[in-house]
Amino acid sequence: TEKSTRYQKWGKEDYHHPEELQNHPLQSLYQDTVLSLFTAYEEALPKIRQVIQQKYPARDGESEAAWERRIRSKYVDIARFYLPAAALANVGVTINARALEHTLTKMLSHPLSEVRHIGEEMKAVAQANVPTLVKYATPLPYLQHTPQQLQSLAAHVKENTLPSDWCRLVFRDEEAEVRVLAAALYRFSNADYEWCLEFVKSADLESRHKIAEILLGGLEKHTVPLRELEYTSFVFDLYLDQGAYFALKRHRMMTQTPQSLSTQLGYALPKGIVLAGLEEHVHKAMRMAHTAYCQLAQFNRDVASYVVPNAFNRRVLLQMNLRSADHLIALRSADNAHFSLRRVVQRMAEEIKEALPLFAPFMRNNPAETWQSIEQEYFHETRVIIPQ
C-alpha cells in the first residue's frame, strides 16, 4: 500500500538530498529551491483551505475534526501542485522473490544513487530471508549502458513543438471488437480461433451486439470482466501533470514509457489556487523551479528532476489491453480519484468509445462528468509555458 502525497504532512527536512550534489557548487541552489517550494506549499495550504471551506461548509452537527477529515484531501489535492519530486513519501511493496530479483537488478543499475542505495538495502533484507532467490540481483551493464546510448541517439531527434492535443490514441487494433468477441466464443466452444473469428465477422450487427451484451452487460461497479478483453490493445501518447502521473504509474497492468521529468512542457494551474488569490504566488514558485532545473540539468538531468514540482507536465506513452483500460478508467474516474487523473481517464474513455462503438455502452467511466467538465471546474489552465 502507498501512503499518498495527497495526505502526508511534511517538515522542512522531508526531502531527498542527492548524493550526486554533495560538496557540489549547485548543492545550495538545490536546497534553496526545494525549501522555497516547501515554504510556498505551506503558505498556500491555509488559503486554499479557506476556499474549500466555503465550498464545502460544515454539516449540521458535524464536529470540527470530522469536517477537517472530510475536506482535507480536497485542499491538499490542490496544494500538492507546489511540491517538488524531492518530497519524501512512504511506499510498501508486496512482491514474490522472482519479481523482486528483477526489480533489484533494475534498481542497482539505476543512474540515481538514491535508487541504487534503496536497492542495496532491500537486497540485504531479502537475503536475510530468501538468500538463494535474490543472489543474482546485481548491477546489469545492459541496463546501465543501453539507456545512455539511446539517449545519445535521441539527441539527434529534432524536438517538435507542443502538440495541440494532450491525449492521442496513436494505435488501435482495427479488428478489436471482432477479436475480443471471437476470443470469448473460442473459450466456450470446441472450434479453433480462426473459425470463431470468421463466425463473428460474418455475423450481423445485432448478433455481435448480443454477444457483447452477454460479455459485458452484466458488469457491476467492482466486477472483474472476463480475461478475453485482453485480446486487443491501445497505445496512448499523453502529457499530463506529474501529480496525475504519480497516480497513473501505480497501474502496472500496462506498459508505460515516461520521458524524463522536466520543466519544458509547462505546468498545470488548478482553479483553486487562483480562487485563493495565489496566481502570482504559484507562477513565482514555478519560475523559480524552472530556473533551478535548467541550471541543474546542465550538470545532471536526472538529479535536476528532483526540483520539478507536481504541477509540471510530462510525456508518457501507454500501451494497454481493453481489460486493463476498463480497470483503470472505472477506478480513476470515480468521485474520490484526484481530478487531474479523472480528466485523463475520462478522455481515454472517450477515445476508446469512439474506436469501439459496439463496446461503448459498456464502458464504466463515471457518467456524472466528462473530461471537459473536469477541466472547466478544476483548472484555470492546463499548460502554462515559461518563456525560454
N, C-alpha and C positions, 0 to 999 in steps of 0.2 A: 504494500500500500504506500501511497505517497502523501506526505504532508505538504499540501499545495501551497504555493506562494500566494494564493488568494486569502489565506487565513493566518499565515505566520506573522509573528512580530519580530522586528529586527532591532538590535542595538547598533551602536556606532562601529563595532568591530565585527559585525556579522557579514563579512565579505571575504572573498579569497584573495590572498596575497601571492601572486605568481612567483615561483622560484626564479623564473627567467628574468625578472626585474630586480632581483636582489643586488644592491650596490650598483644599479644601473642609473645613468643620468635621468631616465624617464620615470623612475620609481615615484618621485614626488608628484609628478603630473598625474600618474595613475591614481595614487592615493587621494590626492586633492579632488580629482574628478569623481571618484566613487563616493567619497564622503559628501561632496556637494550634492550629488544625486540623492543620497540618503536624506540629507537635510531638506532638499526640495520635497521629497516624498512626505516627510514628517510635517512640513509646513502645509502641504496640500490636504492631508488627511482630514483635519477638523473642518476645513472649509467645504470639502466635498461632502463630508458627513452632514453638514447643515442642509445642503441641497437635498440629500436623500431623506433626512428627517422631515423636511417639508413635503416631499413627495409621498413618503410612507409614514404618516403620523402614527403615534401610539394608539393602539386599540383600547376600547373601554375595558378597564380592569387589568390591562397589561402592565406588568412591572417594568421598571427601568432596565433591569438586567435582561428580561425577556425581549424587550424591544430592541436592545442593543444586539442581542444574538440574531434577531431576525433581519436587521438592516446592515450588520457589519460587512457581510460578504458583498453587499451592493456597493458600498463606498470604497471598500478595498479593491474590488474588481476594477474600479476606475483609477484609483490612485496608483495601482501597480504599474501603470504605463511609465511611471518615472523610474522604476527600479532597474538597475543595471544587471547584466548577466552574471556579474561577480557576486551578487547576493546569494548567501548560502541557504540551502534548503535540505530537508531530510528525505531520504527515499529508502524503502525496504524492498528487497527483491526475493522472490521465490523462484528457484531455478533448479533443474536437475544437473548432475555433475558433468554430463557430456556437453550440455549447452554452456555451463559455467566455464569449462576449459576453453571453449571457443571465445567466449566473452573476455576472459582474462588475456588471451592471446592478443585480441584487438586492443585492449586497454594498455597492455605492456608495450605495444607498438605505436601508441598514440603520440602525436607531436607535442602535446602539452604535458608538462611534468606533473601537474595535479592529477591527471587521469592515470598516468603511469604509477604514481605513488599509491593511489587508491587500489589499482590493480595488484600491486605488490602486497598491500595489506590484506586484501581479500584472498589472495593466493595463500598467504601464511595461515589465515584462519581455516581455509578449506583443507590445506594439507594436514592440519591437526586432526581433521575428521575423516577425510577421504583422500589420503596421501597418494594412492595409486591412480586415482581418476583425474587429477589435475597436474600430474608431474610433468606433462609435456607442454604446459602453458608457458611459453617463453616468447620474447620478442621475435617477430617474424620479419625477415628482410623484405619479403614481398609487400607486406602492409606498410613498411617504413618507406620504401623507395618508390613504389608504383605511384602513390598519390603525388609525390614530389615531381616525378617525371611527367605525369598527366597535367599537373598544374603549370609546368613549364611550357607544355604544348598548348594548353588552353590560353596562355597569354597571347598567342597569335590569333585567337578568335576575336574578331572585331566586336566590341561591345555595341549592342543596339540600344536605341532609345527605349524608354519605358513603354511597354505595350499599353494600348488603350484599354484593354480588358485584363482584369486582375485574376480571372478564373477562366481557363480554357481547357476544354476537353479535346486533347490533341490526338487521342487514339481511342477508337472503339471498334469492336467486332461487328461488322455489318450483318452477321447472321446470329447475333447474340440471342435473340428471342427463340429462334428455332433450335439452336444448340442446347439451350437450357431445357426447353420442353422435351427435346429428344432424349436428353440425359435422364430426365425424370421418368419417362416411359421405359427407357432401357433398364433402369433399376428394377422395375416390376414386371419385366417381360422375359422371354427366352430368345428374343431376336438380337442380332448384332446391332451395333450403334448406327452403321450406315443405313440399315433398313429403317430404324426408328427415325433417323434424320429425314429420310425420303418420305416417310409417312407424315411427319409434321409439315414438311414443305408442300406436300400435295393437299393438305387439309385446308378447308376454307377458314375465313377469319373467325366465324362463330365457333368452329371446333377448336381452334387454337385458344380462343378466349376461354372456352370451357376448361381446357387443360390448365391454363394459367390460373383460373379461378380456384380449381381444386388444389393446385400447388401453393398458392399464395393467399387465397381468400380467407383462410382460417387463422391467419396470423393475428395474435393479440399483442399487447404492448411489449411484453417481455418474452414472447415466443421466439425460439431459435429456429429459423427456417431450415428446410432440408439442404443437405450439402450440395445437391445438384445445381444450386445457384452459382457454384464456383466455376461452372464451365463457360465463363465469359469474363472479359476483363476490360478495364478502362484505364487511361492514363490522363491525369490532370496536371497542368502546369499552373501553379498558383504563386501569387505573392500575397503574403498575409503578415500581420504584425507578429513580433516574436512571442508575445504573450499567448496568442492563439496557437502558434506553433508548439509552445510548451505543452499545451493540452493535446494537440493533434499527435505529437510524436509518441505518445503513450499507446497509440493504437498500432500495434506491431503486426497485425494480420494484413499487412500490405508491404509493398516495397517503397521506401522513402529515400529520396536523393536530395538533401538540402544543400544549397550553396552556403558559403561562409556568411556568418552574421556580420553585417557591416552597417554603415550609416548612408550608403549610397542610394538606397531605394526610397528614401523619405520615411516619414513616420505618420502614424495614425493619431488623430486628436479626438478623444471622446467628447461628446457634448457636455457631459457632467463637469469636466474641467472648465469649460467655457462658462457654464452657468454658475460655477463657483467663483468667477472673476479671476481665473488663473491663466487666461490665454497667453498673456505676455510672459508670465512666470514659467509656463511649460516650454514656450518657444526658447526662452533663455537657457533653460536646462538642456534642451535638445541640441541647441547650437554649441553649447559648451562640450557636450559629449561628442559631437561630430568633430570639433576641433581636436580634442584629445585623441579620438580614434585615428584621425588622419596622421597625426604625429607618431602614434604608437605603431600603426600599420607599416610605416617605413622601416621599423625595426623588426616586427613580428606580427603578421596579420592575425594569427590565432590568438595571441595574447591581447591584441587590440580589441578583439570581440568582447572581452570581459567588461569593457566600459560602455557597451551599447545597451541602452535602455530597452525595456519591453515594447515601447511604442514603435520602434523602428521595424520596417518591413523587411522580409527576406523571401527569397525564391525557394520553392521546393517542388520537386517532381514526384507524383504519387502514382503508383500502379496498384490496382486492387481488383478483386473479383466482385461480382454482384452481391454475394453473401456478406463480404466484409464491408462493402459500401452500405448495405442495409443496416448493419450493426452500428457503424459509425454515425450514419445520418439519424437513426432512431434515437441513439443515446445523446448525441451532441446537439440535436435541435430541440431537446426538452427545455422546459422553462428554467430549470436550475443550472443549465450549462452557461458558460460565460458568453456574453453577447458577441465577442469577436469571433469565436468559433461557430456559434449559431449562424452567423452571417455566412460563413464559408460553407458549412454543410447544407444550408438551405439552397445556396447557389448550385452546389454539386447535385443536389436532388433535382433541381430544375433541369440541369443539363442531361441527367440520366433519364428523366421522364420524357424529354424531347427525343432522345436517342432510342428509347424503348417504350413506345406508346402503348403496347399491349400490357406492359407491366406497370405503367404509370399509376393506375388507380390503386395499386397495392403498396406504393412507396410509403414508408412510415415516418415521413418527416412531419413535424409539428404543423398542423393546419392553421394554427392561430396567428401565424406571422409568415412573412416572406423575407428574403434577404434584403429587398428594397425597404421594407418597413423597419427592419432592424437597423439598417444604415441610417434611415431618416430619424429614428428615435434615439439612437445611441451615439452617433458620430457627427461631429462638426465637419471634419474632413477625414479621409482615409489615406491621403498621400500628400503630406506637406514636404516639399522638396527644398532642401537647404542649398542656396546658390554655392557653386564651387569656387 
